[in-house]
């Protein structure tokens, strides 16, 4: 039986060799229209011994794409399975497989490497063949990596560039290669950039008739006009339209009440920007850590900074009742002694009675219904809980005794009142009983007080609504889908009651006017491309691809659709992805192949702008984030030197230090002043003259005109020297500690989890603008974490930054409730810290702001 089986297997193996030969000889390129005539002719007249040989003949003088590889794999899938099964049986009966069978198994399992080896050989041949072209197609020779990316013929080519690496040169070289060497019709090449200026510059630099650079928006508008025979009217000033809609909606009582509630109940605690701008930051730092700004000023028009959220609400209630008051004004009698400083009641309330001004007092005691203080009182002061209760209640007793002794009227509330009463009703009754006449404000009056028309606060709030609407569209999400997934009470309230009415009315008004906005243009053009396929491109080239958003991604897919699809050549630098807040999605870049299909990734890693040691320092800094694509950046010449200097300053000598730095720079060298924010030049404005010319802002320092830019606006620019201002550890420092309103999380793209991920990329952009030297200025008392990473790396680790992952996030209503629940359950501060992902200090401070008992 064994002999019979062995003989049959040998016979089958011999016959199977013929099947393999037939299958290999029958192999066809996936796209015969791409194969040369010679290759097709050989395929019809020549038999092949194996897959490797067939590939070399059939794809001679051409690149094998991912589609080719997939087709070949598919063609041999069935016979490979048969061969695999037969080989296993032959092994069982110890029969030596034929060479052809072994070669099939080997080639099939190695198809990807065979394709890769073939393509590298093909590209190298082409590079040698067209070396003269690459030497002369631009005013200077292209480097090896630029040439390699240009030669790629894969349907998806991602060119990962670097700061100053000549990505524009790569794009120009690619287009000239396609038109001059490949003889592609320029009208069949689509060139896309992100700004009108960049698109125009690319078009001019090409100098090729029939080729025009577009922005996504311009292309979308032209396509709509082409298909519908009616070019759409664009709403140029959407901001003004949003303001108009918002003002109109305010006439609706429910909408106005919702906005009002946002500011009273749902606005996250944050430092007051106007205060920050108009006073020295360091002078306010301590105050801003421990105090909260009341919504409205006191009776004298002065801003009020209170100790807790409950006191903040008491301030608002008093204002809404039309009561005149001052906060922490000294008591009318001198009571300081050896154990007490002069008494400052929480609120001094003034009212008229029988033609005289009278004063009574309101104290807020942070105790619960059992007169017990929060546990963090003890932790913060290093006392036992019993000692903390004793100390705080002794203070309450002393205050009550003073009022009794001097015959002054004391009203008081407690934390328990906020849990068991409507604090406004309770306080109104207390004041009325005390003889204070309340003149309660209407909702219209209160709104005018909280959000005066045209105020910075109102403008910022309208901007929040605009940002939400813009991100909603660019993310290709719907309001209903977002609301269905959302579980946060605050987010749900804001979207349903404020953002949705604004968005719906905005869309209705656009329709009424017969207009669309720029995002609508992209969405509409995308749908028209899917339905009618009005354009057929062979190549689509996209600049600044790291800024791609979901709506633009969908547009690209629709633009390239066809048989065959257009080939993509996308150039960008994920290390400079800094526009998440405008809708860019870094995942579309870093996971390019998942979204577009088989991809040939090329890197251009030679920087022509700056040299060592800045090249090494900046690369080390940005690649600490493992999300960033690994690159080996190197300067064009070893002789190119670019320094990175960290310059400490004393606050009082800040402007003089800048003046000295500028004086030390040769007069023929260009200089940029860069700030994280547009107001980082605030202190400079006191000492140096400013000039605005052609949309640019300059300071005259030492007789030299020096441009000031934000780090965002500096992207793509360069100067000999760059001075980066205010790299301090501060809310408005670098990195910025300002958190977006949490409601935007539902429309923002997913961020990477590395600490200060986008801020790190922005800092990288800032430090790599210089050709000769980058100077990073920091207050020697408060260096930012980025400065410490360079100067004191042992102090800063990823663990130290991620220990409290929610450290820089705003407190939400849901978090507050969870915090209070854990606190009432008697959980330790350490336990709560771990649960909420915040430091113990942050937990203690938040409990203090909530004034829990």
PyMOL commands that set and color helices and strands:
alter all, ss='L'
color gray80, all
select helices_A, chain A and resi 2-25+37-45+51-58+66-75+77-92+99-109+111-129+131-136+144-151+167-181+186-188+196-206+216-228+238-249+253-266+273-278+281-290+309-320+375-381+385-406+415-420+423-433+443-450+456-474+479-485+489-513+518-532+545-547+550-560+574-576+580-582+587-590+592-596+614-622+651-664+684-687+711-714+742-746+757-767+785-791+793-795+798-802+813-824+829-836+840-850
alter helices_A, ss='H'
color red, helices_A
select strands_A, chain A and resi 156-160+189-193+213-215+233-234+292-293+305-306+324-327+347-353+356-365+410-414+515-516+539-542+567-572+600-603+606-607+612-613+634-635+641-649+671-675+689-693+696-701+704-710+719-724+770-779
alter strands_A, ss='S'
color yellow, strands_A
deselect
rebuild
show_as cartoon
